[in-house]
């Protein structure tokens, strides 16, 4: 994986805008392979829909990236932070060239605000549950990886060192008569 970056100025300039409904401006943004769409811990302002390509979702646990998911065409991501206003819970990276449609936080909050209070409460519960699942998955994955590494190390310690092949016998020992003559004496 390359160093994480952000959308380049070229990517921002080549983005296209379109309207989903009157007053709703959506932006189509291309990303090159290995470009970061957003980083874990950053403010969450927008949600995204993957129009083409694949996106990797990674969470940092004990200093290491843990892959949570690989998203494909049609997947929505970034919605949790856009809805809750909390910081991003994961980093998203283009695994190949891709195009995403950016949906503003204000558009999302306007849509949710228009929902029945029961539906808004249900959305909040689902987001909370998903956050906990992501945390557990990342932690479990890290613990499982550590356990696997410990088991491999223990196995290596238990395995006996490979036996060395015996040294070839000297010629005299291998053919005592041939080296001494027919009667076993000196040649």
Order of alpha helices (4+ residues) and beta strands (2+ residues): alpha-beta-beta-beta-beta-beta-beta-beta-alpha-beta-beta-alpha-alpha-alpha-alpha
